[in-house]
Amino acid sequence: MAKLEAVRDQLTEDLAGLDKDIKELKDAQNKSTTTRKEEAEEAKETMLEAQEGLDALEMCMTILDRFYKTVKKETVDLSLAQASPADDAPDAGFDNGEAYTGAQGEAGGIMGMLEVMKSDFTRTITETQKAEAAAEQDHLEFMTETGKSLAEKEQAHKEKSSQKSDAEE
């Protein structure tokens, strides 16, 4: 009888330890799942903002490209201009009859800066997608490992509970 009481006491301690371990594993899984959902939502928002920025930037680049290509071909029709002495014309930095064609030399710089910004948005989207895939994989691996451990501990708990019942009987 003393032997069975010792076995029962040992099993009671083992069960308490298993209960604690099972609770910790379930808590870790719940915390991991919650954290993963938050991270996924944040990554989704980051990619959405970057995509919106990229779309707006591409629209801007299209508009500027069209502007500079169109204005480069501009001419002034002087057939309707009043005849006046050249001295009376204001000095605007243009020759008489010259059309404004934009700062064509500066257009390349602006478009270059916009290209850099475009590559930044694209890189943000790509890197966020990679990080999101890696985080999802890590989460799945964690859940698999803790799931295995949890199943083993629950099975051990079931067997020890049965052994304890037998010892008590």
C-alpha positions as CSV (number, residue, x, y, z in Angstrom):
1,M,0.0,0.0,0.0
2,A,2.9,2.4,0.8
3,K,4.4,1.5,-2.6
4,L,1.1,2.5,-4.3
5,E,0.8,5.7,-2.3
6,A,4.4,6.6,-3.4
7,V,3.4,5.9,-7.0
8,R,0.2,7.9,-6.7
9,D,2.1,10.8,-5.2
10,Q,4.7,10.7,-8.0
11,L,2.0,10.5,-10.6
12,T,0.2,13.5,-9.0
13,E,3.5,15.5,-9.3
14,D,4.0,14.4,-12.8
15,L,0.4,15.4,-13.7
16,A,0.8,18.8,-12.1
17,G,4.0,19.3,-14.2
18,L,2.2,18.1,-17.4
19,D,-0.8,20.4,-16.6
20,K,1.7,23.4,-16.3
21,D,3.5,22.4,-19.5
22,I,0.3,21.9,-21.5
23,K,-1.0,25.3,-20.3
24,E,2.3,27.0,-21.3
25,L,2.2,25.4,-24.7
26,K,-1.4,26.4,-25.4
27,D,-0.6,30.0,-24.2
28,A,2.4,30.1,-26.4
29,Q,0.4,28.9,-29.4
30,N,-2.4,31.5,-28.7
31,K,0.2,34.3,-28.3
32,S,2.0,33.3,-31.5
33,T,-1.3,33.2,-33.4
34,T,-2.3,36.6,-32.2
35,T,1.1,38.1,-32.9
36,R,1.2,36.5,-36.4
37,K,-2.2,38.0,-37.2
38,E,-1.0,41.4,-36.2
39,E,2.2,41.1,-38.2
40,A,0.2,39.9,-41.2
41,E,-2.1,42.8,-41.0
42,E,0.8,45.2,-40.7
43,A,2.5,43.7,-43.7
44,K,-0.7,43.8,-45.7
45,E,-1.1,47.5,-44.8
46,T,2.5,48.3,-45.7
47,M,2.2,46.6,-49.1
48,L,-1.1,48.4,-49.8
49,E,0.4,51.8,-49.0
50,A,3.5,51.0,-51.1
51,Q,1.4,49.9,-54.0
52,E,-0.8,53.0,-53.8
53,G,2.4,55.1,-53.7
54,L,3.8,53.2,-56.7
55,D,0.6,53.7,-58.7
56,A,0.5,57.4,-57.9
57,L,4.2,57.8,-58.8
58,E,3.7,56.0,-62.1
59,M,0.8,58.3,-62.9
60,C,3.0,61.3,-62.1
61,M,5.8,60.0,-64.3
62,T,3.4,59.4,-67.2
63,I,2.0,62.9,-66.9
64,L,5.4,64.5,-66.7
65,D,6.7,62.4,-69.6
66,R,3.8,63.5,-71.8
67,F,4.2,67.1,-70.8
68,Y,7.9,67.2,-71.6
69,K,7.5,65.4,-74.9
70,T,4.6,67.6,-75.9
71,V,6.1,70.9,-74.9
72,K,9.4,70.1,-76.6
73,K,7.6,70.3,-80.0
74,E,5.8,73.6,-79.2
75,T,6.0,76.6,-81.6
76,V,4.5,80.0,-81.6
77,D,2.3,81.2,-84.4
78,L,3.2,84.9,-85.0
79,S,0.7,85.4,-87.8
80,L,-1.9,86.8,-85.4
81,A,0.6,88.9,-83.4
82,Q,0.4,92.6,-83.7
83,A,3.3,94.2,-85.5
84,S,5.3,96.2,-82.9
85,P,8.8,97.2,-82.7
86,A,11.1,94.6,-81.1
87,D,12.1,97.2,-78.5
88,D,8.6,97.3,-77.1
89,A,8.6,93.5,-76.5
90,P,9.2,92.5,-72.8
91,D,12.4,90.7,-72.1
92,A,11.2,87.3,-71.0
93,G,14.3,85.4,-71.9
94,F,12.8,84.2,-75.2
95,D,13.6,85.2,-78.7
96,N,10.7,86.8,-80.6
97,G,8.4,83.9,-81.6
98,E,10.1,81.3,-79.5
99,A,7.8,78.9,-77.6
100,Y,8.3,77.7,-74.0
101,T,9.6,74.2,-74.3
102,G,10.1,73.4,-70.6
103,A,13.4,72.9,-68.9
104,Q,14.2,69.9,-71.0
105,G,17.7,69.5,-69.5
106,E,16.1,69.3,-66.0
107,A,13.5,66.8,-67.1
108,G,16.0,64.0,-67.0
109,G,16.9,64.8,-63.4
110,I,13.3,64.9,-62.3
111,M,12.5,61.6,-64.1
112,G,15.6,60.1,-62.6
113,M,14.5,61.0,-59.0
114,L,11.1,59.6,-59.7
115,E,12.7,56.3,-61.0
116,V,14.6,56.1,-57.7
117,M,11.4,56.6,-55.8
118,K,9.7,54.0,-58.0
119,S,12.4,51.4,-57.2
120,D,12.1,52.2,-53.5
121,F,8.4,51.4,-53.6
122,T,9.0,48.3,-55.6
123,R,11.7,47.1,-53.2
124,T,9.4,47.8,-50.2
125,I,6.7,45.6,-51.7
126,T,9.1,42.8,-52.6
127,E,10.9,42.8,-49.3
128,T,7.7,42.9,-47.3
129,Q,6.4,40.0,-49.3
130,K,9.6,38.0,-48.6
131,A,9.5,38.9,-44.9
132,E,5.8,38.0,-44.7
133,A,6.4,34.6,-46.4
134,A,9.3,33.9,-44.0
135,A,7.3,34.9,-41.0
136,E,4.4,32.7,-42.1
137,Q,6.8,29.7,-42.5
138,D,8.3,30.3,-39.1
139,H,4.9,30.5,-37.5
140,L,3.8,27.2,-39.2
141,E,7.0,25.5,-38.0
142,F,6.5,26.8,-34.5
143,M,2.8,25.6,-34.5
144,T,3.9,22.2,-35.8
145,E,6.6,21.8,-33.1
146,T,4.4,23.0,-30.3
147,G,1.5,20.9,-31.6
148,K,3.7,17.8,-31.5
149,S,4.9,18.5,-28.0
150,L,1.3,19.3,-26.9
151,A,0.0,16.0,-28.3
152,E,2.8,14.1,-26.5
153,K,2.1,15.8,-23.2
154,E,-1.6,15.3,-23.5
155,Q,-1.1,11.6,-24.2
156,A,1.3,11.3,-21.3
157,H,-1.2,13.1,-19.1
158,K,-3.9,10.7,-20.2
159,E,-1.7,7.7,-19.4
160,K,-0.5,9.0,-16.1
161,S,-4.1,9.8,-15.1
162,S,-5.1,6.3,-15.9
163,Q,-2.1,4.9,-13.9
164,K,-3.0,7.2,-11.0
165,S,-6.6,6.0,-11.0
166,D,-5.3,2.4,-11.0
167,A,-3.0,3.1,-8.1
168,E,-5.8,4.8,-6.1
169,E,-8.1,1.9,-6.7
